Amino acid sequence: MNTPAPKEPERRDPGLQPERTRLAWRRTTLSCTVAAVLAAKAVLHDRDSAAGIVAFACCCVLWLAFLGLAHRRIRALAGGGPAGPAALAPRHGTAAALCTVALAVCAAALIF
């Protein structure tokens, strides 16, 4: 009986996809930064509002959390080996999405 030869693992050619993904993470980080800066501006114009200060603090914490997640992912995308970068862990993706949505909610609360 002939046994089939073990298959060689397929090499994945990621092409430009990791670079596009890295740039998307940077754009999203920039958008979160703009939301945090606008939150700071809103709080500086309305200094008497305790709710505004709390919303601004939440914006800052969420921005820092997202910044950490994005930086970690950008490093992973830049340092991918010949098989490409590792897949995004579901918990990191969920955390990034939650940070983005919560930051948008806090920023919207500051506007209204």
FIVO-402352 format. One record per residue (C-alpha): residue number from 1; residue in one letter; chain; x, z, y. Coordinates in Angstrom, 3 decimals, always signed. Layout:
// FIVO-402352
@torse = NUM; drendren = A; seba = A; xx = X; zz = Z; yy = Y
...
// end
This chain:
// FIVO-402352
@torse = 1; drendren = M; seba = A; xx = +0.000; zz = +0.000; yy = +0.000
@torse = 2; drendren = N; seba = A; xx = +1.190; zz = -0.866; yy = +3.417
@torse = 3; drendren = T; seba = A; xx = +0.770; zz = +1.829; yy = +6.002
@torse = 4; drendren = P; seba = A; xx = +0.350; zz = +0.650; yy = +9.534
@torse = 5; drendren = A; seba = A; xx = +3.274; zz = +1.331; yy = +11.796
@torse = 6; drendren = P; seba = A; xx = +2.656; zz = +4.091; yy = +14.313
@torse = 7; drendren = K; seba = A; xx = +1.438; zz = +2.682; yy = +17.563
@torse = 8; drendren = E; seba = A; xx = +3.659; zz = +3.014; yy = +20.560
@torse = 9; drendren = P; seba = A; xx = +1.887; zz = +4.847; yy = +23.389
@torse = 10; drendren = E; seba = A; xx = +0.578; zz = +2.391; yy = +25.914
@torse = 11; drendren = R; seba = A; xx = +2.265; zz = +2.490; yy = +29.276
@torse = 12; drendren = R; seba = A; xx = -0.131; zz = +2.517; yy = +32.135
@torse = 13; drendren = D; seba = A; xx = +0.630; zz = +0.424; yy = +35.175
@torse = 14; drendren = P; seba = A; xx = -0.999; zz = +2.377; yy = +37.994
@torse = 15; drendren = G; seba = A; xx = -0.158; zz = -0.275; yy = +40.572
@torse = 16; drendren = L; seba = A; xx = -1.070; zz = +0.829; yy = +44.075
@torse = 17; drendren = Q; seba = A; xx = -3.904; zz = +3.124; yy = +43.019
@torse = 18; drendren = P; seba = A; xx = -1.871; zz = +6.378; yy = +43.387
@torse = 19; drendren = E; seba = A; xx = -0.795; zz = +5.333; yy = +46.881
@torse = 20; drendren = R; seba = A; xx = -4.381; zz = +4.530; yy = +47.906
@torse = 21; drendren = T; seba = A; xx = -5.530; zz = +7.860; yy = +46.506
@torse = 22; drendren = R; seba = A; xx = -2.756; zz = +9.700; yy = +48.344
@torse = 23; drendren = L; seba = A; xx = -3.773; zz = +8.017; yy = +51.583
@torse = 24; drendren = A; seba = A; xx = -7.418; zz = +8.967; yy = +50.971
@torse = 25; drendren = W; seba = A; xx = -6.385; zz = +12.611; yy = +50.559
@torse = 26; drendren = R; seba = A; xx = -4.486; zz = +12.399; yy = +53.848
@torse = 27; drendren = R; seba = A; xx = -7.476; zz = +10.866; yy = +55.652
@torse = 28; drendren = T; seba = A; xx = -9.762; zz = +13.580; yy = +54.343
@torse = 29; drendren = T; seba = A; xx = -7.266; zz = +16.244; yy = +55.405
@torse = 30; drendren = L; seba = A; xx = -7.168; zz = +14.683; yy = +58.872
@torse = 31; drendren = S; seba = A; xx = -10.979; zz = +14.731; yy = +59.032
@torse = 32; drendren = C; seba = A; xx = -11.018; zz = +18.415; yy = +58.064
@torse = 33; drendren = T; seba = A; xx = -8.396; zz = +19.114; yy = +60.719
@torse = 34; drendren = V; seba = A; xx = -10.528; zz = +17.413; yy = +63.354
@torse = 35; drendren = A; seba = A; xx = -13.540; zz = +19.502; yy = +62.295
@torse = 36; drendren = A; seba = A; xx = -11.484; zz = +22.703; yy = +62.568
@torse = 37; drendren = V; seba = A; xx = -10.153; zz = +21.732; yy = +66.000
@torse = 38; drendren = L; seba = A; xx = -13.645; zz = +20.899; yy = +67.237
@torse = 39; drendren = A; seba = A; xx = -14.806; zz = +24.273; yy = +65.909
@torse = 40; drendren = A; seba = A; xx = -12.057; zz = +25.948; yy = +67.931
@torse = 41; drendren = K; seba = A; xx = -13.145; zz = +24.026; yy = +71.018
@torse = 42; drendren = A; seba = A; xx = -16.776; zz = +25.069; yy = +70.513
@torse = 43; drendren = V; seba = A; xx = -15.802; zz = +28.732; yy = +70.174
@torse = 44; drendren = L; seba = A; xx = -13.592; zz = +28.617; yy = +73.275
@torse = 45; drendren = H; seba = A; xx = -16.479; zz = +27.247; yy = +75.366
@torse = 46; drendren = D; seba = A; xx = -18.971; zz = +29.825; yy = +74.081
@torse = 47; drendren = R; seba = A; xx = -16.901; zz = +33.026; yy = +73.883
@torse = 48; drendren = D; seba = A; xx = -19.872; zz = +35.407; yy = +73.770
@torse = 49; drendren = S; seba = A; xx = -21.192; zz = +34.261; yy = +70.398
@torse = 50; drendren = A; seba = A; xx = -20.162; zz = +36.452; yy = +67.456
@torse = 51; drendren = A; seba = A; xx = -21.755; zz = +33.958; yy = +65.046
@torse = 52; drendren = G; seba = A; xx = -19.583; zz = +31.211; yy = +66.534
@torse = 53; drendren = I; seba = A; xx = -16.449; zz = +33.260; yy = +65.997
@torse = 54; drendren = V; seba = A; xx = -17.440; zz = +33.932; yy = +62.373
@torse = 55; drendren = A; seba = A; xx = -18.183; zz = +30.223; yy = +61.813
@torse = 56; drendren = F; seba = A; xx = -14.829; zz = +29.347; yy = +63.360
@torse = 57; drendren = A; seba = A; xx = -13.046; zz = +31.837; yy = +61.085
@torse = 58; drendren = C; seba = A; xx = -14.828; zz = +30.310; yy = +58.089
@torse = 59; drendren = C; seba = A; xx = -13.757; zz = +26.837; yy = +59.255
@torse = 60; drendren = C; seba = A; xx = -10.151; zz = +27.969; yy = +59.468
@torse = 61; drendren = V; seba = A; xx = -10.175; zz = +29.539; yy = +56.001
@torse = 62; drendren = L; seba = A; xx = -11.845; zz = +26.483; yy = +54.476
@torse = 63; drendren = W; seba = A; xx = -9.424; zz = +24.167; yy = +56.259
@torse = 64; drendren = L; seba = A; xx = -6.440; zz = +26.105; yy = +54.925
@torse = 65; drendren = A; seba = A; xx = -7.887; zz = +26.088; yy = +51.401
@torse = 66; drendren = F; seba = A; xx = -8.490; zz = +22.343; yy = +51.528
@torse = 67; drendren = L; seba = A; xx = -5.054; zz = +21.756; yy = +53.019
@torse = 68; drendren = G; seba = A; xx = -3.467; zz = +23.610; yy = +50.095
@torse = 69; drendren = L; seba = A; xx = -5.473; zz = +21.649; yy = +47.527
@torse = 70; drendren = A; seba = A; xx = -4.736; zz = +18.329; yy = +49.208
@torse = 71; drendren = H; seba = A; xx = -1.029; zz = +19.065; yy = +49.535
@torse = 72; drendren = R; seba = A; xx = -0.851; zz = +19.940; yy = +45.858
@torse = 73; drendren = R; seba = A; xx = -2.597; zz = +16.692; yy = +44.898
@torse = 74; drendren = I; seba = A; xx = -0.497; zz = +14.558; yy = +47.251
@torse = 75; drendren = R; seba = A; xx = +2.669; zz = +15.998; yy = +45.705
@torse = 76; drendren = A; seba = A; xx = +1.332; zz = +15.254; yy = +42.219
@torse = 77; drendren = L; seba = A; xx = +0.537; zz = +11.666; yy = +43.204
@torse = 78; drendren = A; seba = A; xx = +3.969; zz = +11.140; yy = +44.743
@torse = 79; drendren = G; seba = A; xx = +5.821; zz = +12.585; yy = +41.768
@torse = 80; drendren = G; seba = A; xx = +4.000; zz = +10.726; yy = +39.002
@torse = 81; drendren = G; seba = A; xx = +6.203; zz = +9.560; yy = +36.158
@torse = 82; drendren = P; seba = A; xx = +6.193; zz = +6.153; yy = +34.470
@torse = 83; drendren = A; seba = A; xx = +2.746; zz = +6.872; yy = +33.020
@torse = 84; drendren = G; seba = A; xx = +1.365; zz = +7.598; yy = +36.483
@torse = 85; drendren = P; seba = A; xx = +0.232; zz = +10.872; yy = +38.026
@torse = 86; drendren = A; seba = A; xx = -1.612; zz = +13.504; yy = +36.062
@torse = 87; drendren = A; seba = A; xx = -5.388; zz = +13.486; yy = +36.286
@torse = 88; drendren = L; seba = A; xx = -7.030; zz = +15.730; yy = +38.850
@torse = 89; drendren = A; seba = A; xx = -8.188; zz = +18.946; yy = +37.224
@torse = 90; drendren = P; seba = A; xx = -11.980; zz = +19.330; yy = +37.423
@torse = 91; drendren = R; seba = A; xx = -11.706; zz = +22.761; yy = +39.043
@torse = 92; drendren = H; seba = A; xx = -9.430; zz = +21.376; yy = +41.773
@torse = 93; drendren = G; seba = A; xx = -11.783; zz = +18.483; yy = +42.417
@torse = 94; drendren = T; seba = A; xx = -14.752; zz = +20.831; yy = +42.572
@torse = 95; drendren = A; seba = A; xx = -12.908; zz = +23.201; yy = +44.907
@torse = 96; drendren = A; seba = A; xx = -11.921; zz = +20.330; yy = +47.227
@torse = 97; drendren = A; seba = A; xx = -15.495; zz = +19.021; yy = +47.332
@torse = 98; drendren = L; seba = A; xx = -16.899; zz = +22.493; yy = +48.012
@torse = 99; drendren = C; seba = A; xx = -14.357; zz = +23.103; yy = +50.790
@torse = 100; drendren = T; seba = A; xx = -15.243; zz = +19.788; yy = +52.406
@torse = 101; drendren = V; seba = A; xx = -18.998; zz = +20.391; yy = +52.257
@torse = 102; drendren = A; seba = A; xx = -18.700; zz = +24.010; yy = +53.434
@torse = 103; drendren = L; seba = A; xx = -16.450; zz = +22.951; yy = +56.317
@torse = 104; drendren = A; seba = A; xx = -19.008; zz = +20.331; yy = +57.350
@torse = 105; drendren = V; seba = A; xx = -21.778; zz = +22.948; yy = +57.217
@torse = 106; drendren = C; seba = A; xx = -19.762; zz = +25.419; yy = +59.323
@torse = 107; drendren = A; seba = A; xx = -18.909; zz = +22.700; yy = +61.838
@torse = 108; drendren = A; seba = A; xx = -22.575; zz = +21.676; yy = +62.046
@torse = 109; drendren = A; seba = A; xx = -23.576; zz = +25.314; yy = +62.558
@torse = 110; drendren = L; seba = A; xx = -21.229; zz = +25.487; yy = +65.544
@torse = 111; drendren = I; seba = A; xx = -22.817; zz = +22.428; yy = +67.102
@torse = 112; drendren = F; seba = A; xx = -26.375; zz = +23.735; yy = +66.893
// end
